């Protein structure tokens, strides 16, 4: 008699991160503390595998202004808090100079895990911009933050944050230092785009780039009234 036919092999189960969607990890009806705790276990995209920890937003749920950057950097990944590295220190100085108290802002990133490559020596971790799938995967976290904080104004820091909020056609050079009104995650929002502070640190003329950042943030301060 012929041997019995073998049952077809079951396809290997996909890991949650292969879906590129953080929504299953975002708890409903949670406050910021509960969101932050849940985000620590997010497996919504592959970036969590190499990052040290999730870097969630920081600040008060009553903040009038929300600052949205790209992703955590090396220092943020190590410390678990956003904007604590050199770019964050420069941003705090620029905010204060523009008339916005950094301590009264809510700061976060479009992507909550550090994406990087290793330097040729194998030691230093070098920032690598997140892709469209990674940014979209993390969108539910940013939507949840916006729904809880309900800021009067969003300051968009750089191209990646702008595309996460406003779509792939966003160009920071076209709209920086202007007040935009757009529907974001079901809410009508006012936004002021500007460059990411890390771009100031990389600029050939750092002083001029810094003045431009402060000028854009003054527009934000005036919009807040």
C-alpha positions in Angstrom: 0.0 0.0 0.0 1.3 3.5 -0.7 2.3 5.5 2.4 -0.3 7.9 3.7 -0.2 11.4 2.3 1.6 13.9 4.5 -0.4 16.8 5.9 0.6 20.1 4.4 3.1 21.9 6.6 1.5 24.8 8.5 3.0 28.2 7.6 5.2 29.6 10.3 3.4 32.1 12.6 4.4 35.6 11.9 5.9 37.7 14.7 3.8 40.7 15.7 6.4 43.1 14.4 6.0 41.7 10.9 2.6 43.4 10.7 4.1 46.8 11.1 1.2 48.0 13.3 1.4 49.2 16.9 -2.4 49.4 17.2 -2.8 46.0 19.0 -0.4 47.2 21.7 -2.2 50.6 22.4 -4.6 50.2 25.3 -8.0 51.9 25.0 -9.1 54.5 27.5 -5.7 54.8 29.0 -4.0 57.9 30.5 -0.5 58.9 29.6 1.1 56.8 32.4 -0.7 53.7 31.2 0.2 54.4 27.6 3.8 54.8 28.6 3.8 51.5 30.4 2.1 49.7 27.5 4.5 51.2 25.0 7.4 49.6 26.9 6.2 46.3 25.6 5.4 47.4 22.0 6.4 44.9 19.3 4.6 46.8 16.5 7.6 46.9 14.2 11.1 45.3 14.1 12.9 48.4 15.5 12.3 47.1 19.1 14.7 44.2 18.5 17.9 46.4 18.5 16.8 49.4 20.5 17.5 49.4 24.3 14.0 50.6 25.2 10.9 52.3 24.0 11.2 56.1 24.3 7.7 57.5 24.9 6.7 61.1 25.1 7.2 63.2 28.2 5.3 66.1 29.7 2.0 67.1 31.1 -1.4 66.0 29.7 -2.3 69.7 30.1 0.5 71.0 27.9 -0.6 73.7 25.4 2.1 72.8 22.9 3.3 69.4 21.7 6.7 69.1 20.0 7.0 66.2 17.6 10.4 65.0 16.5 11.6 62.1 14.4 12.8 59.3 16.7 15.0 58.9 19.8 18.7 59.2 19.4 21.5 57.4 21.1 21.2 59.2 24.4 17.5 59.0 24.4 17.6 55.3 23.8 20.0 54.8 26.7 18.0 57.1 29.1 14.5 56.3 28.0 13.5 59.9 27.7 13.0 62.1 24.6 15.2 65.0 23.7 17.9 64.6 26.4 20.9 64.6 24.0 22.7 67.5 22.4 19.7 68.2 20.0 17.4 68.3 23.0 19.5 70.8 24.9 19.7 73.0 21.8 15.9 72.8 21.5 15.4 73.8 25.1 17.6 76.9 24.6 15.8 77.9 21.4 12.4 77.4 23.0 13.3 79.6 25.9 14.7 82.3 23.6 11.5 82.2 21.6 9.3 82.6 24.6 8.1 79.1 25.2 8.8 77.4 28.5 10.3 74.0 27.7 9.1 72.6 31.0 5.5 73.3 29.9 5.7 71.5 26.6 4.9 67.9 25.8 7.7 66.3 23.8 7.5 63.1 21.8 8.7 61.5 18.5 6.9 60.0 15.5 8.8 56.8 16.1 9.4 55.5 19.6 12.5 53.2 19.0 16.0 54.2 18.0 16.9 53.1 14.4 20.6 52.9 13.8 23.5 51.3 12.1 26.9 50.4 13.5 30.0 52.5 12.6 32.7 50.7 10.7 34.6 50.1 13.9 31.5 48.3 15.3 31.1 50.5 18.3 29.4 53.8 17.8 25.7 53.7 16.9 24.9 55.9 13.9 21.4 57.4 13.5 19.4 56.0 10.5 16.1 57.7 9.5 13.0 55.5 10.0 11.2 54.4 6.9 7.6 54.9 5.9 6.4 51.5 7.2 8.1 52.1 10.6 6.6 55.6 10.9 3.1 54.4 9.9 3.4 51.5 12.4 4.1 53.9 15.2 1.2 56.2 14.2 -1.3 54.8 16.8 1.0 55.8 19.7 1.2 59.4 18.4 -2.6 59.5 17.8 -3.2 58.3 21.3 -0.9 61.0 22.7 -2.6 63.7 20.7 -6.0 62.6 21.8 -5.0 62.8 25.5 -2.9 66.0 25.5 -5.2 67.9 23.0 -2.5 70.6 22.4 -3.5 74.0 21.2 -0.5 73.8 18.9 1.9 71.2 17.4 5.4 72.1 16.6 6.6 69.8 13.9 10.4 69.2 14.1 11.7 68.1 10.8 10.7 66.1 7.7 10.0 62.7 9.2 7.7 64.2 11.8 6.0 66.3 9.2 5.4 63.3 6.9 4.1 61.3 9.8 1.5 64.0 10.6 0.8 65.5 7.2 1.6 62.9 4.6 4.4 62.1 2.2 4.2 65.3 0.2 5.3 67.4 3.3 8.4 69.5 2.7 9.7 71.4 5.7 11.5 74.0 3.6 8.2 75.0 2.0 6.2 75.6 5.1 8.5 76.2 8.0 7.7 79.1 10.2 4.0 79.2 9.1 0.8 78.3 11.0 -1.0 75.4 9.3 -4.5 74.1 10.0 -5.0 70.4 9.2 -7.0 67.4 10.3 -4.7 65.0 12.1 -6.0 61.7 13.4 -9.6 63.0 13.4 -8.9 66.3 15.1 -8.5 69.8 13.6 -5.0 70.9 14.6 -2.8 74.0 14.3 0.8 73.2 13.4 4.0 75.2 13.0 6.7 73.2 11.1 10.4 73.9 11.6 13.7 72.0 11.2 14.8 69.3 13.6 17.4 70.7 16.1 19.8 68.0 15.0 19.8 69.7 11.6 21.1 72.8 13.3 23.9 70.9 14.9 24.9 69.5 11.4 24.6 72.9 9.6 27.7 74.5 8.1 26.6 77.8 9.6 25.3 76.7 12.9 24.5 80.2 14.2 22.4 81.1 11.2 20.6 77.8 11.4 19.9 78.3 15.1 18.5 81.8 14.4 16.2 80.3 11.8 14.9 77.7 14.4 14.3 80.4 17.0 12.5 82.6 14.4 10.1 79.6 13.6 9.5 79.0 17.3 8.6 82.6 17.8 5.8 82.1 15.3 4.7 79.2 17.5 4.9 81.4 20.6 2.8 84.1 18.9 0.2 81.5 17.8 -0.1 80.4 21.4 -0.8 84.0 22.4 
